Amino acid sequence: MRFYLLLLTLTLAPAVACAQQQCGGDFGAWKTALEKEAVADGVGERGIAAFEQAKINPEVVRRDNAQGVFTQTFIEFSSRMESAYRLKHGEINLKKYADVFQRAEQQFGVPGAVITAFWALETDFGAVQGDFSTLDALATLAHDCRRPDLFRPQLIALLKLIENGTVPADVRGAWAGEIGQTQMLPKDYLAQGTDGDGDGRVDLRASAPDVIMTTAHFLQSLGWKAGEPWMEEVRVPDQMPWEKTGRETRLPISQWAAWGVTDRSGGALDQTRSPASLVLPMGRSGPAFLVFDNYDIYLKWNHSFIYTLTAAHLATRFAGAPAYDKRDPAPGLSPAQMRELQTKLDAKGHDVGGIDGVLGSGTRAAVRAAQERLGFPVDGWPTAKLLAAL
């Protein structure tokens, strides 16, 4: 899921770039050229022998070309993803591997609750890791001319993993090349793979300690700040400067408190914490969260706002927080209405990031600009009233 949702946010590379990016054309000739590059990059006989067996997988191309759009609201998505099964088994695993989680936090600064949330969302703790040949998947995507600059380095990293015996040549995973229980791409596996069980190898498919330690190492490499928060659910007043909300605006806790923001129970905010942003995924009448610097690490893991907000909140659940208050947000727009809204915003000169029916970052920014121009509360949540006003 991590890389699948990330791919939804990437601009597709034009086919005219193929010559520069060494993609497309005869697959055999392309493989010969890539083998030379891999050898020059340190891949030996075992890695090259494995690569010689790589094949194009048409199903990978089909999935890559037909990725669905992300149309669920935060409440819809998080309610489904923060399931009773995941909450139960997350608690079980936190206890079962308590010593490993303790080592991971001591060494890399990442709390067990954060690691466990990604472990749950990515593969249900290893239950659903994908059954695609990783070698075929990455060879297919690297040969294709949509994003060869993204996948070619991942393919060479996979050959290195095969060369050094970290993974077998027939390793299987997700269709976009992720491997293991927290869906690591080969370059990350190679760079941050950490032996958590002391057996001398890093097995991200079968060893929970390896998964825990490697995921912590990876999050640290993204910039995780040890001992600092990532998210807190809050309550917002009926009136405040809504234009100051949104992830892009980070303010001292004292300022949010001065505007009437409280903790979930209505108590005072902890003003010793670092500056934070107030995010309202479904507008001023829906759930409300303060997010801190560490929340940005979630966005480096995955670019989807709804996914990352869910992952961050699920981590707070594993850290002891209750379910969030859904409150009573105004009804959102259907995909057809969202496309109509985007069309109108685009006609007025706003960059919505494409007419796709998805409330992405570009559309949210355009909605906020339109709300401000029309005198609406600037909370980034598109409603039928806003659509009608446009």
PASE-984253 format. One line per 8 residues: number of its first residue (from 1); their letters; for each residue x, y, z of C-alpha. Coordinates in nm, 4 decimals, decimal comma. Example, Ala and Ser with C-alpha at 12.3 -4.5 7.8 and 13.67 -1.06 7.14 Angstrom:
<pts>
1 = as = 1,2300 -0,4500 0,7800 | 1,3670 -0,1060 0,7140
</pts>
This chain:
<pts>
1 = mrfyllll = 0,0000 0,0000 0,0000 | 0,2830 0,2422 0,0792 | 0,4193 0,2592 -0,2725 | 0,0832 0,2022 -0,4440 | -0,0624 0,5213 -0,2961 | 0,2624 0,7096 -0,3489 | 0,2457 0,6294 -0,7193 | -0,0967 0,7939 -0,7409
9 = tltlapav = 0,0683 1,1276 -0,6670 | 0,3503 1,1092 -0,9239 | 0,3393 1,2849 -1,2590 | 0,3714 1,0326 -1,5375 | 0,6923 1,0599 -1,7398 | 0,6255 1,1365 -2,1075 | 0,7141 0,8656 -2,3544 | 0,9463 1,1019 -2,5411
17 = acaqqqcg = 1,1902 1,0699 -2,2515 | 1,2444 0,7000 -2,3226 | 1,5727 0,7405 -2,5078 | 1,7261 0,9401 -2,2270 | 1,6014 0,7031 -1,9581 | 1,6962 0,3801 -2,1406 | 1,3530 0,2232 -2,1450 | 1,1218 0,0521 -2,3894
25 = gdfgawkt = 1,2152 -0,1238 -2,7107 | 1,3281 -0,4838 -2,7438 | 1,3295 -0,6426 -2,3980 | 1,6330 -0,8593 -2,4702 | 1,8424 -0,5656 -2,5866 | 1,7245 -0,3613 -2,2914 | 1,8272 -0,6401 -2,0516 | 2,1729 -0,6582 -2,2069
33 = alekeava = 2,2234 -0,2857 -2,1508 | 2,0988 -0,3051 -1,7939 | 2,3236 -0,6028 -1,7171 | 2,6262 -0,3924 -1,8119 | 2,5068 -0,1134 -1,5845 | 2,4445 -0,3586 -1,2994 | 2,7897 -0,5171 -1,3325 | 2,9497 -0,1728 -1,3305
41 = dgvgergi = 2,7520 -0,1037 -1,0124 | 2,8879 -0,4121 -0,8375 | 2,6363 -0,6861 -0,9158 | 2,8095 -1,0228 -0,9532 | 2,7377 -1,3529 -1,1244 | 2,4516 -1,4630 -0,8977 | 2,2590 -1,1386 -0,9445 | 2,3136 -1,1363 -1,3198
49 = aafeqaki = 2,2137 -1,5016 -1,3531 | 1,8889 -1,4229 -1,1737 | 1,8233 -1,1203 -1,3935 | 1,8634 -1,3279 -1,7084 | 1,5438 -1,5104 -1,6069 | 1,3401 -1,1880 -1,5653 | 1,0249 -1,1606 -1,7766 | 0,7719 -0,8925 -1,8595
57 = npevvrrd = 0,4559 -0,9401 -1,6517 | 0,1556 -0,7916 -1,8372 | -0,0470 -0,7892 -1,5139 | 0,2004 -0,5449 -1,3593 | 0,1576 -0,3135 -1,6577 | -0,2199 -0,3458 -1,6326 | -0,2195 -0,2548 -1,2645 | 0,0189 0,0318 -1,3180
65 = naqgvftq = -0,1919 0,1748 -1,5986 | -0,5230 0,1240 -1,4209 | -0,4584 0,2498 -1,0707 | -0,7839 0,3507 -0,9072 | -0,8388 0,6956 -0,7672 | -0,8556 0,7627 -0,3971 | -1,2057 0,8918 -0,3302 | -1,2839 0,7872 0,0272
73 = tfiefssr = -1,3146 1,0439 0,3022 | -1,0942 1,0303 0,6090 | -1,3766 0,8879 0,8205 | -1,4580 0,6216 0,5604 | -1,0969 0,5166 0,5076 | -0,9816 0,5281 0,8691 | -1,2924 0,3484 0,9967 | -1,2167 0,0599 0,7613
81 = mesayrlk = -0,8413 0,0544 0,8144 | -0,8410 0,0913 1,1940 | -1,0221 -0,2397 1,2264 | -1,0850 -0,4403 1,5415 | -0,8567 -0,7116 1,4021 | -0,5666 -0,4707 1,3600 | -0,6180 -0,3105 1,6989 | -0,6306 -0,6499 1,8700
89 = hgeinlkk = -0,3329 -0,8036 1,6922 | -0,1321 -0,4848 1,7193 | -0,1618 -0,4997 2,0968 | -0,0693 -0,8683 2,0900 | 0,2431 -0,7990 1,8852 | 0,3453 -0,5028 2,0982 | 0,3489 -0,7345 2,3990 | 0,4962 -1,0345 2,2181
97 = yadvfqra = 0,7921 -0,8381 2,0812 | 0,8215 -0,5838 2,3614 | 1,1954 -0,6366 2,3973 | 1,2521 -0,5849 2,0240 | 1,0415 -0,2689 2,0204 | 1,2414 -0,1422 2,3173 | 1,5675 -0,2049 2,1307 | 1,4281 -0,0351 1,8213
105 = eqqfgvpg = 1,3354 0,2786 2,0144 | 1,6655 0,2866 2,1986 | 1,8654 0,2501 1,8773 | 1,6557 0,4489 1,6310 | 1,4223 0,6634 1,8442 | 1,0982 0,5338 1,6908 | 0,8208 0,4194 1,9285 | 0,6739 0,0720 1,8924
113 = avitafwa = 0,3261 0,2146 1,8369 | 0,4437 0,3943 1,5232 | 0,6107 0,0848 1,3787 | 0,3085 -0,1303 1,4625 | 0,0670 0,1001 1,2821 | 0,2624 0,0703 0,9564 | 0,2976 -0,3057 1,0095 | -0,0790 -0,3327 1,0475
121 = letdfgav = -0,1769 -0,1154 0,7528 | 0,0750 -0,2482 0,5034 | 0,0251 -0,6254 0,5338 | -0,1881 -0,7100 0,8406 | 0,1313 -0,8070 1,0258 | 0,2671 -1,0104 0,7375 | -0,0508 -1,1917 0,6361 | -0,0846 -1,0197 0,2945
129 = qgdfstld = 0,2560 -0,9428 0,1437 | 0,1802 -0,9891 -0,2247 | 0,2492 -1,2772 -0,4602 | 0,4180 -1,1110 -0,7570 | 0,7687 -1,2058 -0,8646 | 0,9593 -0,8997 -0,7447 | 1,2216 -0,9490 -1,0149 | 0,9628 -0,9634 -1,2941
137 = alatlahd = 0,7662 -0,6724 -1,1465 | 1,0643 -0,4395 -1,1263 | 1,2026 -0,5476 -1,4637 | 0,8614 -0,4744 -1,6151 | 0,8320 -0,1326 -1,4521 | 1,1929 -0,0369 -1,5276 | 1,1501 -0,1342 -1,8938 | 0,8228 0,0573 -1,9225
145 = crrpdlfr = 0,8615 0,4244 -2,0173 | 0,6319 0,5742 -1,7543 | 0,8806 0,5975 -1,4647 | 1,2048 0,4172 -1,5574 | 1,4111 0,6653 -1,3556 | 1,2203 0,5532 -1,0476 | 1,2282 0,1770 -1,1021 | 1,5649 0,1176 -1,2691
153 = pqliallk = 1,7603 0,1907 -0,9457 | 1,5174 -0,0305 -0,7527 | 1,5812 -0,3169 -0,9940 | 1,9592 -0,2870 -0,9560 | 1,9186 -0,2735 -0,5766 | 1,7145 -0,5949 -0,5960 | 1,9933 -0,7632 -0,7949 | 2,2351 -0,6627 -0,5188
161 = liengtvp = 2,0043 -0,8166 -0,2571 | 1,9977 -1,1359 -0,4617 | 2,3740 -1,1238 -0,5130 | 2,4508 -1,1005 -0,1417 | 2,1952 -1,3686 -0,0512 | 1,9606 -1,1402 0,1411 | 1,6655 -1,2473 -0,0747 | 1,6245 -1,5393 -0,3149
169 = advrgawa = 1,5935 -1,4819 -0,6865 | 1,2300 -1,5904 -0,6708 | 1,1351 -1,3488 -0,3891 | 0,7730 -1,2413 -0,4116 | 0,5936 -0,9276 -0,2996 | 0,3671 -0,6473 -0,4190 | 0,3144 -0,5629 -0,7853 | 0,5192 -0,2400 -0,7595
177 = geigqtqm = 0,8254 -0,4130 -0,6151 | 0,7818 -0,3793 -0,2383 | 0,9029 -0,6675 -0,0240 | 0,8134 -0,7860 0,3231 | 0,5821 -0,7150 0,6115 | 0,6133 -0,3359 0,5961 | 0,6562 -0,3276 0,2179 | 1,0124 -0,2044 0,1735
185 = lpkdylaq = 1,1492 -0,1168 -0,1669 | 1,4833 -0,2821 -0,2539 | 1,6929 0,0359 -0,2138 | 1,5540 0,0855 0,1376 | 1,5920 -0,2854 0,2167 | 1,9546 -0,2652 0,1073 | 2,0336 0,0574 0,2938 | 1,8314 0,0190 0,6155
193 = gtdgdgdg = 1,7923 -0,3585 0,6489 | 1,8698 -0,4484 1,0125 | 1,9161 -0,7946 1,1619 | 1,6807 -0,7989 1,4582 | 1,6939 -1,1672 1,5542 | 2,0710 -1,2144 1,5369 | 2,0768 -1,4861 1,2722 | 2,3139 -1,2974 1,0455
201 = rvdlrasa = 2,0638 -1,2040 0,7742 | 1,7719 -0,9654 0,7237 | 1,4489 -1,1474 0,6377 | 1,1668 -0,8963 0,6012 | 0,9184 -1,1607 0,4921 | 0,9416 -1,4031 0,7858 | 1,1295 -1,2443 1,0772 | 0,9237 -1,0055 1,2913
209 = pdvimtta = 1,2327 -0,8764 1,4772 | 1,4005 -0,7959 1,1455 | 1,0835 -0,6177 1,0306 | 1,0610 -0,4115 1,3496 | 1,4262 -0,3063 1,3543 | 1,4418 -0,2332 0,9803 | 1,1226 -0,0270 0,9847 | 1,2559 0,1771 1,2773
217 = hflqslgw = 1,5857 0,2280 1,0948 | 1,4035 0,3382 0,7803 | 1,1845 0,5874 0,9690 | 1,4933 0,7274 1,1395 | 1,6544 0,7702 0,7961 | 1,3513 0,9752 0,6890 | 1,4144 1,2146 0,9776 | 1,2087 1,0843 1,2711
225 = kagepwme = 1,2786 1,2907 1,5847 | 1,3151 1,0735 1,8933 | 1,1000 1,1609 2,1926 | 0,8770 1,4028 2,0009 | 0,5028 1,3681 1,9259 | 0,3455 1,3140 1,5860 | -0,0272 1,3774 1,6386 | -0,2836 1,4779 1,8999
233 = evrvpdqm = -0,6617 1,4840 1,8608 | -0,8094 1,8181 1,9677 | -1,1355 2,0088 1,9910 | -1,1852 2,3304 1,7961 | -1,4145 2,6250 1,8813 | -1,7103 2,7345 1,6712 | -1,5174 3,0363 1,5489 | -1,1475 3,0899 1,4905
241 = pwektgre = -0,9159 3,2025 1,2065 | -0,9804 2,8971 0,9884 | -0,7404 3,0292 0,7256 | -0,4587 2,9466 0,9675 | -0,5460 2,5757 0,9593 | -0,3812 2,3267 0,7267 | -0,0547 2,1350 0,7389 | 0,1395 2,4159 0,5751
249 = trlpisqw = 0,0917 2,6528 0,8723 | 0,2831 2,5592 1,1861 | 0,2245 2,7738 1,4946 | 0,3136 2,7655 1,8651 | 0,0749 2,5662 2,0836 | 0,0094 2,8844 2,2789 | -0,1443 3,0415 1,9681 | -0,3810 2,7506 1,9103
257 = aawgvtdr = -0,4786 2,7656 2,2763 | -0,5415 3,1400 2,2515 | -0,7850 3,0742 1,9672 | -0,9781 2,8244 2,1789 | -0,8336 2,4914 2,0681 | -0,8292 2,2395 2,3554 | -0,7292 1,8788 2,4016 | -0,9797 1,6063 2,3230
265 = sggaldqt = -1,1462 1,6283 2,6639 | -1,1706 2,0073 2,6632 | -0,8652 2,0588 2,8806 | -0,5660 2,2839 2,8242 | -0,3111 2,1952 2,5585 | 0,0426 2,1076 2,6628 | 0,2250 2,4267 2,5704 | 0,5681 2,2729 2,6229
273 = rspaslvl = 0,5292 2,0894 2,2956 | 0,6842 2,2089 1,9726 | 0,4845 2,4122 1,7169 | 0,2116 2,2239 1,5348 | -0,0357 2,2474 1,2482 | -0,4099 2,2108 1,2884 | -0,5498 1,9744 1,0255 | -0,9203 1,9328 0,9552
281 = pmgrsgpa = -0,9534 1,6433 0,7088 | -1,3314 1,6955 0,6776 | -1,3598 2,0627 0,7597 | -1,4222 2,2604 1,0750 | -1,7166 2,0417 1,1832 | -1,5284 1,7124 1,1510 | -1,2351 1,5453 1,3300 | -0,9509 1,7774 1,4285
289 = flvfdnyd = -0,5839 1,7017 1,4940 | -0,2677 1,8880 1,5797 | 0,0226 1,7404 1,3849 | 0,3896 1,7949 1,4665 | 0,7215 1,7691 1,2823 | 0,7182 1,3887 1,2994 | 0,3950 1,3810 1,1011 | 0,6005 1,4918 0,8007
297 = iylkwnhs = 0,7792 1,1564 0,8189 | 0,4492 0,9827 0,7498 | 0,4202 1,1900 0,4334 | 0,7666 1,0767 0,3278 | 0,6506 0,7175 0,3729 | 0,3381 0,7831 0,1659 | 0,2192 1,0993 -0,0076 | -0,1528 1,0375 0,0512
305 = fiytltaa = -0,2949 1,2748 0,3147 | -0,5770 1,0362 0,4077 | -0,3461 0,7357 0,4394 | -0,0871 0,9188 0,6470 | -0,3451 1,0741 0,8777 | -0,4908 0,7271 0,9322 | -0,1486 0,5733 0,9970 | -0,0600 0,8496 1,2422
313 = hlatrfag = -0,3911 0,8145 1,4250 | -0,3675 0,4359 1,4385 | -0,0271 0,4814 1,6017 | -0,1884 0,6980 1,8696 | -0,4397 0,4176 1,9290 | -0,1550 0,1725 1,9883 | -0,0012 0,4329 2,2197 | -0,3209 0,4371 2,4295
321 = apaydkrd = -0,5467 0,7008 2,2723 | -0,9202 0,6320 2,2219 | -1,1046 0,6364 1,8905 | -1,1341 0,9890 1,7535 | -1,4541 1,1932 1,7728 | -1,6104 1,1967 1,4272 | -1,8221 1,4997 1,5194 | -2,0665 1,6072 1,2484
329 = papglspa = -1,8919 1,7143 0,9278 | -2,0861 1,8592 0,6386 | -2,1536 1,5969 0,3704 | -1,8760 1,5743 0,1157 | -1,9067 1,5645 -0,2606 | -1,9533 1,2573 -0,4776 | -1,6763 1,1811 -0,7289 | -1,8928 1,3330 -1,0044
337 = qmrelqtk = -1,9525 1,6462 -0,7993 | -1,5820 1,6640 -0,7175 | -1,4965 1,6533 -1,0872 | -1,7497 1,9313 -1,1485 | -1,5911 2,1341 -0,8690 | -1,2426 2,0758 -1,0090 | -1,3591 2,1780 -1,3562 | -1,4978 2,5045 -1,2198
345 = ldakghdv = -1,1878 2,5742 -1,0132 | -0,9625 2,4946 -1,3087 | -1,1610 2,7355 -1,5266 | -1,0943 3,0066 -1,2694 | -0,7205 2,9494 -1,2941 | -0,6628 2,7207 -0,9956 | -0,4213 2,4289 -1,0286 | -0,6243 2,1370 -0,8940
353 = ggidgvlg = -0,3747 1,8731 -1,0031 | -0,6066 1,7098 -1,2559 | -0,9810 1,6595 -1,3038 | -0,9979 1,3201 -1,1339 | -1,2666 1,3440 -0,8645 | -1,0055 1,3133 -0,5894 | -0,9620 1,5622 -0,3064 | -0,5848 1,5813 -0,3283
361 = sgtraavr = -0,3502 1,8515 -0,2047 | -0,3938 2,0634 -0,5174 | -0,7719 2,0577 -0,4959 | -0,7668 2,1313 -0,1224 | -0,5481 2,4365 -0,1842 | -0,7797 2,5532 -0,4624 | -1,0837 2,5015 -0,2384 | -0,9222 2,7103 0,0348
369 = aaqerlgf = -0,8527 2,9910 -0,2129 | -1,2111 2,9791 -0,3396 | -1,3498 2,9770 0,0144 | -1,1462 3,2848 0,1021 | -1,2571 3,4691 -0,2118 | -1,6242 3,3889 -0,1458 | -1,6117 3,4723 0,2251 | -1,6580 3,1112 0,3391
377 = pvdgwpta = -1,4708 2,9669 0,6403 | -1,1361 2,8579 0,4966 | -1,1173 2,4941 0,6091 | -1,0386 2,3190 0,2796 | -1,3513 2,0991 0,2848 | -1,5583 2,1199 -0,0363 | -1,9340 2,1084 0,0100 | -2,2429 2,1323 -0,2104
385 = kllaal = -2,2824 2,4919 -0,0912 | -1,9366 2,5823 -0,2193 | -2,0002 2,4022 -0,5480 | -2,3232 2,5966 -0,5970 | -2,1504 2,9253 -0,5152 | -1,8917 2,8637 -0,7866
</pts>
